[in-house]
């Protein structure tokens, strides 16, 4: 490696480290203070760097918060998407997806962020729209695509994948969002309690859409 390339590599590495520190600081400040409470001075003070670096990397406060929120939403959704892109049988795939979703939405971080969205979102519409695009809407689309594939394989009878994805999502999320909107913390459920709730939801959903020829195979045999 030439001396020039080595210098450029070190500069790039330092630049990445600064951006990473700013994004981490912005996320923590967002959870602590909400959208309105985050200031660039706070971000710089907590992360180091400079206002010039922040503007060059993100264009300002809105760009920084949008970037970190998008990253966190994509990380949240990535593991859920893996469940839906696997070759697991429908019951296993839906159970895996539902358990991960149930566990993730009950974390203190997810609850706090959702409360901030509901309380301040009307003042930050572009950010909320981006959150919905890369978060809930992306996951629901993946779920709809999964259900369509299972329909095409003859395992399930799904005439409207988008609607059935909404139904299954609602069965898993339940009253969680209403509680969060009222600033009531959802109950802390044990892993066993989550497992019971997920199994119940998957049973009701799956046996409601199972193809007649696949009912025994999917564990939906008639009494």
PyMOL commands that set and color helices and strands:
alter all, ss='L'
color gray80, all
select helices_A, chain A and resi 3-37+40-47+51-58+61-84+90-105+108-123+125-134+136-152+161-173+176-181+191-209+212-214
alter helices_A, ss='H'
color red, helices_A
deselect
rebuild
show_as cartoon
